[in-house]
């Protein structure tokens, strides 16, 4: 039976990559008086609904779309959580 799964995907720059947007946010926060903010990094959050028969197949698809489209494997890491929609 086909079930809908919600994939919650987070894409972030690898630690070795300079995050220019994150540095700008960090600087702005300090200018606003938030001196305890040590660092900021910017990423992406994507939700995708996948209709599949098994959690394993939904995970495979989520990995594929994250690698092929949603992230740049040279510069970014991704992680995801899958939830079955009731």
Steps between C-alpha positions, in 0.01 A plus 500: 500500500635843408548734796590869503820594682612853581873549453645788702835576338769732639785613275800680652837612377790277597699636794802562274298732271488870585138602565484862384129536582554350844785744568276792397226381739755448778634854449148649492401320820806635680417850373152456650656427838491120499863464603454146632427370149820322407422402142223463244473276195229510234343189349188377320196311626283310253188288556407241239211254497596159363235237424659156532423149620780482758706725723815351348397604148402849620847531662667393174308763304570768758873423481494515121317832473718651773818395319387579145299818543462648847866516602839553344701201630829685451404783736199385701384229736142388539297310755135405507222356710210305356158495662208289388195720439187363662 
